[in-house]
Amino acid sequence: MTDKSIAVQVKNALNFVIKLHFEISYLFKEIEGLLLEGEERLIILKGGGYSVTARTSTSLDSWGAGYWMPNDFSVFFCEEEGFVENEKGGTVTKVNKDLKVLFIHIKIIDHDLNEPKIYLGYIKNIGFKKNVDSKVENMLWEFTYRGNKKIFELDKKIDYSDAKWSFTGEYLQRDLLSINSSNDVKSKIVDPLLKLYRR
């Protein structure tokens, strides 16, 4: 294999990953639009602006290099009325006993995954420990960082607790590559998500 052909392969691989990230961003936006149309008017929570939360690293350690490109992405949604306040381009969602938060968590690659996965569901009974800011937006990074190792270790159920947060919930799992159209987004993600949320 020549240096030139290797350079072409590197360029193609990086272009593919960039395209995949674009497709994931479109998927999040389409889900957001459909959830806004529902009777609950669920909006995307914006802890650091209009963005996803992704697990990344700039470490030169061998474990950190695997996260130079993000592999996990999370977004939270919540009913705007009664729960969410807009503040300086972001949102503030305070924890209370009636709060239920929807999530979409996408994992592109991991040692135990055969293909990219979407985790969709809700969390409730959110509790926070002393000296932790009680707004839900601050939990997003923790949620993304823990990924399916701790949060999704039970089949379809969530019962999570650490030094900062605790919450329970339910989730479903989909193959990311099975979502190929707007109909798929509605039938495989949004409709099941709302069904879980409303029961």
C-alpha angles and dihedrals in degrees: 000000000000127000089246094055091047089051090052091050092050091050092048092048093051092045089052092052091048090051090048090053090050090051091050090051090051089049092054091048093049091050089048092053093050093047090050089056092056124096091255094054094218113198132197114259113235113203095161101014129287099334148107121254111240133183109237139154137197093194120132090213113110093246091051097050089067088066099049086104113045115253100174129053129183136186129180126209128195140172106270097209113080097359115047130063121191113227130173096331093316138077134247116208113180120206117251136157095261096049118120119178126197119214140192115198120182121194114190101183140002135153092258098043123094093191139002115289137205118211113197128179146093139277127210139161086060112186130179131202127233119294093018119120104248099219115115093225089070089061094061096086091047090050093051094043094051091046116163095332096084109000096049099035093110119069108260092331130094123208106160134168134163137155092290112026144021131191144151131214149126133264145184129210130223135179107250092216091057090068103089106145145023088262089057091050090053100040100037101034118013101038095047090043093054091045090056091045096050099050 
